[in-house]
């Protein structure tokens, strides 16, 4: 008899892959820088001054336009008087150790802000006092410009002297004392025009505690506490 060939063995069932599906990365929130770029790009594509395109771009990027919308509000019955806050963050840049200047201006004691700025200083300050003094010089420059601008409106208001609030006692003393000392003799001459502005009656400088310094939000990240504390003054709400 012919031998019968054995039947081929059944193929083993394929084992189910034990690899778990890679978890999907969580969707990150909108990046502020990207939002600004998209808003500016959208606004350039349209002619005129309509804000519809920037708002649409912000909404598409996940930013709640209606919830986070704030407007500057000025009450008509308030007396107009220029007030400024000046601050600096010493050696805030870890790469070149330059400090950050920050200032803001308001026309009323309750806000809102009409001018503000945050900028890295051009040179390295050797002390907190020097950094604050350089920021004070930038604030003085802006105050002189704003006084000229407001006087050009011819509304009968007297804006000078501008009251500037500063939270560094050393910078205040340096601005009022013309004596050249060891710690300040290296400071560039152009920053000392603050003394001339004070003697001419164009500005006055007063001390302000750090906890009440509105310009602090121009030099450091804004915390929830700072937002709640200064939001009404910044927007005049």
PAZAPA-4460 file (N, C-alpha, C; in steps of 0.05 Angstrom, whole numbers, plus 32768, in hexadecimal, padded with zeros to 4 digits):
% residues 237
    n_x    n_y    n_z   ca_x   ca_y   ca_z    c_x    c_y    c_z   seq   type   mol
   8011   7FE8   8000   8000   8000   8000   8011   8019   8000     1      X     A
   8008   802C   7FF2   8017   8045   7FF1   8012   8054   800B     2      X     A
   8028   8060   8015   8025   806F   802E   8017   808A   8029     3      X     A
   8005   808F   803B   7FF6   80A8   8039   8006   80BE   8047     4      X     A
   800A   80D3   8038   801A   80EA   8043   800A   80F7   805A     5      X     A
   8017   80FD   8070   8008   810A   8086   7FFE   8126   807E     6      X     A
   7FE7   812B   8088   7FDB   8146   8082   7FEC   815C   808E     7      X     A
   7FEF   8171   807F   7FFF   8188   8089   7FF3   8194   80A2     8      X     A
   8004   819B   80B5   7FFB   81A6   80CF   7FED   81C1   80CA     9      X     A
   7FD8   81C4   80D9   7FC8   81DD   80D6   7FDA   81F5   80DF    10      X     A
   7FD7   820A   80CF   7FE6   8222   80D6   7FDE   822D   80F1    11      X     A
   7FF2   8235   8101   7FEC   8240   811B   7FDE   825A   8119    12      X     A
   7FC9   825F   8129   7FBB   8278   8127   7FCD   8290   812E    13      X     A
   7FCA   82A4   811E   7FDB   82BC   8123   7FD5   82C8   813E    14      X     A
   7FEB   82CD   814C   7FE8   82D8   8167   7FE1   82F6   8165    15      X     A
   7FCE   82FD   8175   7FC6   8319   8175   7FDD   832A   817F    16      X     A
   7FE0   8340   8172   7FF6   8352   817A   7FF1   835D   8196    17      X     A
   8005   835B   81A7   8002   8364   81C2   800A   8381   81C5    18      X     A
   8012   838C   81AE   801B   83A8   81B0   8002   83BA   81B3    19      X     A
   8003   83CB   81C6   7FED   83DE   81CA   7FEF   83F5   81B6    20      X     A
   7FD8   83FD   81AE   7FD8   8414   819C   7FE4   842C   81AA    21      X     A
   7FF5   843A   819C   8002   8452   81A8   7FEC   8466   81B0    22      X     A
   7FEF   846F   81C8   7FDB   8483   81D2   7FDE   849D   81C3    23      X     A
   7FC8   84A8   81BC   7FC8   84C2   81AD   7FD2   84D8   81BF    24      X     A
   7FE4   84E9   81B5   7FED   84FF   81C6   7FD6   8512   81CC    25      X     A
   7FD7   851E   81E4   7FC2   8531   81EB   7FC4   854A   81DB    26      X     A
   7FAE   8555   81D4   7FAE   856D   81C4   7FB7   8585   81D5    27      X     A
   7FCC   8591   81CD   7FD7   85A8   81DC   7FC5   85C1   81D8    28      X     A
   7FC5   85D2   81EC   7FB6   85EA   81EA   7FC3   85FD   81D6    29      X     A
   7FB4   8612   81CF   7FBE   8625   81BB   7FD7   8634   81C5    30      X     A
   7FEB   8637   81B4   8003   8646   81BB   7FFE   8664   81B5    31      X     A
   8005   8674   81C9   8000   8691   81C6   800E   869D   81AE    32      X     A
   8028   8694   81AA   8037   869E   8194   802A   8697   8179    33      X     A
   8020   867E   8177   8013   8675   815E   7FF9   8685   815A    34      X     A
   7FEB   868B   816F   7FD2   869A   816D   7FD7   86B6   8162    35      X     A
   7FED   86C2   816C   7FF3   86DD   8162   7FFB   86DD   8145    36      X     A
   800B   86C9   813D   8014   86C8   8121   7FFC   86C3   810F    37      X     A
   7FEA   86B1   8117   7FD3   86AC   8107   7FC0   86C4   8105    38      X     A
   7FBE   86D2   811B   7FAC   86EA   811B   7FB8   86FF   8109    39      X     A
   7FD2   8704   810A   7FDE   8718   80F9   7FDD   8711   80DC    40      X     A
   7FE2   86F7   80D6   7FE1   86EE   80BA   7FC5   86F0   80AF    41      X     A
   7FB1   86EA   80BF   7F96   86EC   80B6   7F8E   8709   80B1    42      X     A
   7F98   871B   80C2   7F90   8737   80BF   7F9D   8743   80A6    43      X     A
   7FB5   8739   809E   7FC2   8743   8087   7FB4   873B   806D    44      X     A
   7FA5   8725   806E   7F98   871B   8056   7F7F   872C   8050    45      X     A
   7F76   873B   8062   7F5E   874B   805E   7F65   8769   805D    46      X     A
   7F57   8778   804E   7F5A   8795   804E   7F47   87A2   8062    47      X     A
   7F4E   87BA   806A   7F3D   87C7   807E   7F46   87C1   809A    48      X     A
   7F35   87C8   80AE   7F3C   87C4   80CA   7F2A   87B0   80D8    49      X     A
   7F1D   879F   80C9   7F0B   878B   80D4   7F1B   8777   80E5    50      X     A
   7F10   876F   80FC   7F1D   875C   810D   7F11   8740   810A    51      X     A
   7F00   873D   80F6   7EF2   8723   80F2   7F06   870D   80EC    52      X     A
   7F1A   8713   80DA   7F2D   86FE   80D2   7F3F   86F5   80EA    53      X     A
   7F4B   8708   80F9   7F5B   86FF   8110   7F4B   86EF   8124    54      X     A
   7F32   86F8   8129   7F21   86E9   813D   7F1B   86CD   8133    55      X     A
   7F17   86CA   8119   7F11   86B0   810D   7F2A   869E   810F    56      X     A
   7F41   86A9   810B   7F5A   869A   810D   7F5F   8691   812A    57      X     A
   7F59   86A2   813D   7F5D   869B   8159   7F49   8686   8161    58      X     A
   7F31   8688   8158   7F1D   8674   815F   7F24   8659   8153    59      X     A
   7F2F   8659   813A   7F37   8640   812D   7F4E   8632   813C    60      X     A
   7F5F   8643   8149   7F76   8638   8157   7F6F   862F   8174    61      X     A
   7F55   8632   817B   7F4D   8628   8195   7F4C   863D   81AB    62      X     A
   7F4D   8656   81A3   7F4C   866C   81B7   7F2F   8677   81B9    63      X     A
   7F25   8677   81D2   7F0A   8681   81D6   7F09   869F   81D5    64      X     A
   7F02   86AA   81BF   7F03   86C7   81BA   7EF0   86D6   81CD    65      X     A
   7ED7   86CB   81CF   7EC3   86D9   81DE   7EC9   86D8   81FC    66      X     A
   7ED3   86C2   8206   7ED9   86BF   8222   7EF0   86D0   822B    67      X     A
   7F05   86D2   821A   7F1D   86E0   8221   7F1E   86FC   8215    68      X     A
   7F08   8707   820D   7F07   8721   8201   7F05   8737   8216    69      X     A
   7F18   8749   8217   7F18   8760   822A   7F1C   877A   821A    70      X     A
   7F10   878E   8224   7F11   87A8   8216   7F1A   87BE   822A    71      X     A
   7F28   87D2   8220   7F30   87E8   8230   7F18   87FA   8235    72      X     A
   7F14   8802   824E   7EFD   8812   8255   7F05   882A   8265    73      X     A
   7EFE   8842   825B   7F04   885B   8268   7EEA   8869   8270    74      X     A
   7EE8   8871   8289   7ED0   887F   8292   7ED2   889D   828B    75      X     A
   7EBD   88A8   8281   7EBD   88C4   8278   7EBF   88D8   828E    76      X     A
   7EB7   88D1   82A7   7EB7   88E4   82BD   7ED1   88E4   82CD    77      X     A
   7EE5   88D5   82C5   7EFE   88D4   82D4   7F11   88EA   82CB    78      X     A
   7F20   88F4   82DE   7F34   8909   82D7   7F4C   88FC   82CB    79      X     A
   7F55   8908   82B4   7F6C   88FD   82A6   7F86   8907   82B2    80      X     A
   7F97   88F3   82B8   7FB2   88F9   82C3   7FC4   88E2   82BD    81      X     A
   7FDA   88E7   82B0   7FED   88D2   82A8   7FFB   88C6   82C1    82      X     A
   7FFA   88AB   82C3   8007   889D   82D8   8016   8885   82CC    83      X     A
   802E   8880   82D6   803E   886B   82CA   8049   8858   82E0    84      X     A
   804E   8840   82D8   805B   882C   82E9   8073   8821   82DA    85      X     A
   808A   8821   82E8   80A3   8818   82DC   80AF   8801   82EC    86      X     A
   80B9   87ED   82DE   80C4   87D5   82EB   80D9   87C8   82D9    87      X     A
   80E9   87B7   82E6   80FE   87A9   82D7   8102   878D   82E4    88      X     A
   8109   877A   82D4   8110   875F   82DE   812E   875B   82D8    89      X     A
   813D   875C   82EE   815B   875C   82EB   8165   8741   82E2    90      X     A
   8177   8742   82CD   8185   872A   82C2   8171   8714   82BC    91      X     A
   815B   871B   82AF   8146   8707   82AA   814D   86F4   8293    92      X     A
   815E   86FD   8281   8165   86EC   826A   817C   86D9   8272    93      X     A
   8178   86BF   8273   818D   86AD   827C   81A5   86AB   8269    94      X     A
   81A1   86B4   8250   81B7   86B2   823C   81CB   86C9   823D    95      X     A
   81C1   86E2   823E   81D3   86F8   823E   81D0   8709   8258    96      X     A
   81BF   8700   826A   81BB   870D   8284   81B2   872A   8282    97      X     A
   81A4   8731   826D   8199   874C   826B   817E   874D   8279    98      X     A
   8178   8765   8282   815F   8768   8291   8148   8770   827F    99      X     A
   8130   8770   828A   8118   8777   827A   810C   8790   8285   100      X     A
   8106   87A3   8274   80F8   87BC   827B   80DA   87B9   8276   101      X     A
   80CA   87C3   8289   80AE   87C3   8286   80A1   87DC   8291   102      X     A
   808F   87E8   8282   8080   87FF   828D   8064   87FF   8281   103      X     A
   8052   880E   828E   8037   8812   8284   802D   882D   828E   104      X     A
   801A   8838   827E   800F   8853   8284   7FF1   8851   8284   105      X     A
   7FE5   8862   8295   7FC8   8865   8296   7FC1   8883   8298   106      X     A
   7FAA   888A   828E   7FA0   88A6   828F   7F8F   88AB   82A7   107      X     A
   7F87   8896   82B5   7F77   8899   82CD   7F82   8887   82E3   108      X     A
   7F7A   888C   82FC   7F84   887C   8312   7F79   8860   8312   109      X     A
   7F63   885B   8304   7F56   8841   8303   7F5B   8832   82E9   110      X     A
   7F6C   883D   82D8   7F71   8830   82BE   7F5D   8839   82A9   111      X     A
   7F5F   882F   8291   7F71   8819   8288   7F8C   8823   827E   112      X     A
   7F9D   8810   8275   7FB7   8818   826B   7FB3   8823   824F   113      X     A
   7FC4   8838   8249   7FC4   8843   822E   7FDE   883F   8220   114      X     A
   7FF3   8837   822F   800D   8832   8223   801C   881F   8235   115      X     A
   802A   880C   8229   8039   87F8   8238   804F   87ED   8227   116      X     A
   8063   87E2   8235   807A   87D7   8226   8089   87C3   8237   117      X     A
   8094   87AF   8229   80A5   879B   8236   80BC   8796   8222   118      X     A
   80D5   879C   822B   80EC   879A   8218   8105   8793   8228   119      X     A
   8116   8783   821B   8130   877C   8227   8143   8794   8225   120      X     A
   8151   8799   823B   8163   87B0   823C   817B   87AB   822A   121      X     A
   8186   87C1   821F   819C   87BE   820C   81B7   87B6   8218   122      X     A
   81BB   87BB   8232   81D4   87B4   823F   81CF   87A4   8258   123      X     A
   81E4   8798   8263   81E1   8788   827B   81E3   879B   8294   124      X     A
   81CF   8799   82A5   81CF   87A9   82BD   81DE   8799   82D3   125      X     A
   81EE   87A7   82E3   81FE   879B   82F7   81F0   8798   8312   126      X     A
   81D8   87A3   8314   81C9   87A1   832D   81AB   87A5   8327   127      X     A
   819B   879E   833A   817E   87A3   8337   8178   87C1   8335   128      X     A
   8187   87D1   8345   8183   87EE   8344   8188   87F9   8328   129      X     A
   819E   87F0   831B   81A5   87F9   8301   8190   87F1   82EC   130      X     A
   8186   87D8   82EE   8171   87CF   82DC   8158   87E0   82DF   131      X     A
   8150   87E6   82F8   8138   87F6   82FD   813C   8813   82F3   132      X     A
   8154   881C   82F5   815B   8838   82ED   8158   883A   82CE   133      X     A
   8162   8826   82C0   8160   8825   82A3   8143   8824   829A   134      X     A
   8133   8814   82A9   8116   8812   82A2   8109   882D   82A8   135      X     A
   8111   883A   82BD   8106   8854   82C4   810C   8869   82AE   136      X     A
   8123   8866   82A2   812A   8879   828C   8118   8874   8274   137      X     A
   8112   885B   826D   8100   8855   8257   80E3   885F   825D   138      X     A
   80DB   885C   8276   80C1   8866   827E   80BF   8884   827C   139      X     A
   80D5   8892   8284   80D6   88AF   8282   80D4   88B8   8265   140      X     A
   80E1   88AA   8253   80E0   88B1   8236   80C3   88AF   822C   141      X     A
   80B6   8899   8233   809A   8896   822A   8087   88AA   8237   142      X     A
   808C   88B2   824F   807B   88C6   825C   807E   88E1   824F   143      X     A
   8096   88E9   8247   809A   8902   8239   808B   8902   821E   144      X     A
   808C   88EB   8210   807E   88E9   81F7   8060   88EB   81FA   145      X     A
   8056   88DD   820E   8039   88DD   8212   802E   88F8   821A   146      X     A
   803E   8907   822A   8036   8922   8232   8034   8934   8219   147      X     A
   8047   8932   8207   8046   8941   81EE   802E   8939   81DD   148      X     A
   8029   891F   81DC   8012   8915   81CC   7FF8   891F   81D8   149      X     A
   7FF4   891D   81F2   7FDB   8925   81FE   7FD7   8943   81FD   150      X     A
   7FED   8953   8200   7FEB   8970   81FE   7FE3   8978   81E2   151      X     A
   7FEA   8968   81CE   7FE3   896E   81B3   7FC5   896C   81AE   152      X     A
   7FB7   895E   81C0   7F9A   895B   81BD   7F8B   8975   81C5   153      X     A
   7F98   8986   81D4   7F8D   89A0   81DC   7F71   899D   81E9   154      X     A
   7F71   898C   81FE   7F58   8988   820C   7F57   8996   8227   155      X     A
   7F6C   89A7   822C   7F6C   89B7   8244   7F76   89A9   825D   156      X     A
   7F7F   8990   825A   7F89   8981   8272   7FA7   8985   8275   157      X     A
   7FB0   8984   828E   7FCC   8987   8295   7FD7   896B   829C   158      X     A
   7FE9   8960   828C   7FF3   8945   828F   800E   8943   829E   159      X     A
   801D   8959   829E   8036   8959   82AC   8033   8966   82C8   160      X     A
   8042   895C   82DC   8056   8947   82DA   8048   892B   82DB   161      X     A
   8055   8918   82CE   804C   88FD   82CE   8056   88EE   82E6   162      X     A
   8044   88E1   82F4   804B   88D2   830D   8053   88B6   8304   163      X     A
   806D   88AF   830B   8077   8895   8304   807C   8885   831E   164      X     A
   8070   886E   8320   8073   885D   8337   808A   8849   8332   165      X     A
   809B   8847   8346   80B3   8835   8345   80B5   8826   835F   166      X     A
   80BD   880C   835D   80BE   87FB   8375   80DB   87F7   8380   167      X     A
   80EE   8805   8375   810A   8802   837D   8114   881C   838A   168      X     A
   8119   881B   83A4   8121   8834   83B2   813C   883E   83A8   169      X     A
   814E   882C   83A1   8168   8834   8397   8166   8844   837D   170      X     A
   8155   883B   836B   8152   8849   8351   8145   8864   8356   171      X     A
   8132   8866   8369   8126   8880   836F   813A   8894   837A   172      X     A
   814B   888A   838C   8160   889B   8398   8174   88A4   8383   173      X     A
   817B   8892   8371   818E   8898   835C   8184   88AC   8348   174      X     A
   816A   88AC   8343   815E   88BF   8331   815C   88DB   833C   175      X     A
   815B   88DD   8356   8158   88F7   8363   8172   8903   836D   176      X     A
   8187   88F2   8370   81A1   88FB   837B   81B5   88FE   8365   177      X     A
   81BE   8916   835F   81D1   891A   8349   81EE   8912   834F   178      X     A
   81F3   8909   8367   820E   8902   836F   8216   88E7   8361   179      X     A
   822D   88E6   8356   8237   88CE   8348   8245   88BC   835D   180      X     A
   823B   88A4   8361   8247   8892   8374   8254   887A   8366   181      X     A
   8262   886A   8376   8271   8853   836B   825F   8840   835B   182      X     A
   8247   883C   8365   8235   8828   8359   8227   8832   8340   183      X     A
   8228   884C   833B   8219   8856   8324   822A   8866   8310   184      X     A
   8244   8868   8315   8254   8879   8303   8258   886C   82E7   185      X     A
   8253   8852   82E5   8256   8845   82CC   823D   8846   82BB   186      X     A
   8226   884E   82C6   820D   884F   82B7   820E   8864   82A1   187      X     A
   8205   885C   828A   8206   886E   8273   81F8   8889   8279   188      X     A
   8205   889E   826E   81FB   88B9   8273   81DE   88BD   826A   189      X     A
   81D6   88AF   8255   81BC   88B4   8249   81A5   88AD   825D   190      X     A
   81AB   889C   8270   8196   8894   8283   8192   88A9   8299   191      X     A
   81A5   88BB   829C   81A3   88CF   82B1   8191   88E7   82A9   192      X     A
   8185   88E6   8291   8173   88FC   828B   815A   88FB   829C   193      X     A
   8156   88E5   82AB   8140   88E3   82BE   8142   88FB   82D2   194      X     A
   815A   8901   82DB   815E   8916   82EE   8155   8931   82E3   195      X     A
   815B   8936   82C9   8152   894F   82BD   8134   8950   82BB   196      X     A
   8127   893A   82B5   810A   8939   82B3   80FD   893F   82CE   197      X     A
   810A   8936   82E3   80FF   893A   82FE   8103   8958   8306   198      X     A
   811B   8962   8301   8121   897E   8308   8110   8992   82F8   199      X     A
   8109   898A   82DF   80F8   899B   82CE   80DA   8999   82D4   200      X     A
   80D4   8987   82E7   80B8   8984   82EE   80A7   8974   82DA   201      X     A
   80B4   8965   82CA   80A5   8955   82B6   809B   893B   82C0   202      X     A
   80AA   8930   82D4   80A1   8916   82E0   80A6   8918   82FE   203      X     A
   8098   8907   830D   809D   8902   8329   809E   88E4   832D   204      X     A
   80AF   88DB   833F   80B3   88BF   8344   80AB   88B8   8361   205      X     A
   809A   88A5   8364   8091   889D   837E   8095   887F   8382   206      X     A
   8098   8877   839B   809C   885B   83A1   8082   884C   83A0   207      X     A
   8083   8834   8396   806C   8822   8395   8075   8806   839E   208      X     A
   8067   87FA   83B0   806F   87DE   83B9   806D   87CB   83A1   209      X     A
   807E   87B7   83A2   807F   87A3   838C   8064   8795   8388   210      X     A
   8056   8791   839E   803C   8784   839D   8027   8794   838E   211      X     A
   802C   87AF   838B   8019   87C0   837E   8024   87CA   8362   212      X     A
   803A   87BE   835A   8047   87C7   8341   8039   87BA   8329   213      X     A
   802A   87CA   831A   801B   87C0   8303   802E   87B7   82ED   214      X     A
   8044   87C6   82E9   8057   87BF   82D4   8066   87A5   82D8   215      X     A
   8062   8798   82EF   806F   877F   82F4   8066   876A   82E0   216      X     A
   804D   876C   82D6   8044   8759   82C2   8051   875D   82A7   217      X     A
   805F   8774   82A3   806E   8779   828A   808A   876C   828A   218      X     A
   8093   8764   82A1   80AE   8759   82A3   80B0   873C   82AB   219      X     A
   809A   8732   82B6   809A   8716   82C0   8080   8708   82B6   220      X     A
   8080   86EE   82B6   8067   86DF   82AE   8050   86E7   82C0   221      X     A
   8038   86EA   82B4   8021   86F2   82C4   8015   86D9   82D1   222      X     A
   8013   86DB   82EB   8006   86C6   82FB   7FE8   86CB   82FE   223      X     A
   7FDA   86B7   8308   7FBD   86BB   830C   7FB8   86D1   8320   224      X     A
   7FC9   86D3   8335   7FC6   86E7   8349   7FC9   8703   833D   225      X     A
   7FDE   8707   832C   7FE3   8721   8320   7FCC   8728   830D   226      X     A
   7FC2   8715   82FE   7FAD   871A   82EB   7F94   8724   82FA   227      X     A
   7F8D   8717   830F   7F75   871F   831E   7F79   873A   832C   228      X     A
   7F92   873F   8334   7F97   8758   8343   7F98   8771   8331   229      X     A
   7FA4   876E   8319   7FA9   8785   8308   7F97   8786   82F0   230      X     A
   7F86   8772   82EC   7F76   8772   82D3   7F63   878A   82D2   231      X     A
   7F56   8791   82E8   7F44   87A8   82E8   7F52   87C2   82E1   232      X     A
   7F6B   87C5   82EA   7F79   87DD   82E4   7F83   87DD   82C7   233      X     A
   7F8C   87C7   82BE   7F97   87C6   82A2   7F82   87CB   828D   234      X     A
   7F69   87C1   8293   7F54   87C4   827F   7F3F   87D9   8287   235      X     A
   7F42   87E4   82A0   7F2F   87F8   82A8   7F13   87EE   82AD   236      X     A
   7F11   87D5   82B4   7EF6   87C9   82B8   7EEA   87D2   82D2   237      X     A
***
